[in-house]
Structure formats: C-alpha cells, structure tokens
Amino acid sequence: METMKEILVVYGRIITILPLLLAVTLLMGKRSIGEMPVFDFLIIITLGAVVGADIADPRIEHLHTAAAVVAIALLQRLASKIMIKNRTLGRLITFEPTIVIKNGTFIVGNLKRIRYSVDNVLQMLREKDVFN
C-alpha cells in the first residue's frame, strides 16, 4: 500500500510540474536544438535535472522545484536581454560559429582551434550534397 502511495505522489508531481516546465520553455522562446546557443542548451539541461530530481525524489520540496524552475527561466530571460544589448558578452556566452572554409580553402588555424579535422568537415559537406 505504501508503494502505491509513493507512485501516486510521483504521478502527481509529474502532472503538476510539466505544465510549469512547458510554460517556462515557451516563455524562453522557440528555437530548435540545432539553433540553440550553448547557454540556452545548458539552461534546458539544468531545467531537466531540477525537474527530474523533483520527480524521482519525494523528499525534495515540490514548491522549491517550482521556484527553481521559475528562477532559471528568469535568469535565462535576463541573460538573453543582456546578450542582445552587449554584443561582446553575447559572443562569449553563445559561441558564434567559426569559419572553417573561406573561398574554397580550409582555414587550418580555425579547424585546430575548434578541434575539427578536415575529414570531419568533408563528411559534413557530403551530408549536405557538397562534393567539390
């Protein structure tokens, strides 16, 4: 009987926290994972960890989890506004793309800096139907 009560508590936590998580995610903005800056990706991972811990461990206060989810979302919104206003800080946090080919020539220094081999780039190009 105790096990059934614990399972119902877990289900209740899922039912109450997922709508909040959905609302917070929509508040943070719509982007696909591939377009998501590293900072936003870390925020999503953190939200998942906080919510996962709440669902898995009934000793964690459910209200504290909700407060943490809201605080993380507000932090992300604040960081987004700061990154828009301060371009230098934005580039540091989001990691702008690195140019590895210019005018058909590999930029070896950039490849080394991002730890990509020429083979990695050629494979990605072939996947996009670029063979020359």
LINKAKA-V106547 format. One line per field, one symbol per residue. ss: DSSP state (H for helix, E for strand, - for the rest). phi: phi as a letter, one per 30 degrees, with the letter a starting at -180 (. if undefined). burial: 1 if it has 9 or more other ideal C-beta (glycine too) atoms within 8 Angstrom, else 0. A space follows every 10 residues. Layout:
ss = ???
phi = ???
burial = ???
This chain:
ss = -HHHHHHHHH HHHHHHHHHH HHHHHHHH-- --HHH--HHH HHHHHHHHHH HHHHHH---- -HHHHHHHHH HHHHHHHHHH HHHHH-HHHH HHHH------ EE--EE-HHH HHH----HHH HHHHHHH--- --
phi = .ddddddddd dddddddddd ddddddddjc adedcddeed ddddddeddd ddddddbddd dddddddddd dddddddddd dddddcddde dddchdecdc bbhicdcddd dddciccede dddddddcic cc
burial = 0000010011 0011011101 1001100100 0000010111 1011011001 1011100001 0100110111 0110111011 0110000011 1011000001 0000001001 1000000000 1000110000 00
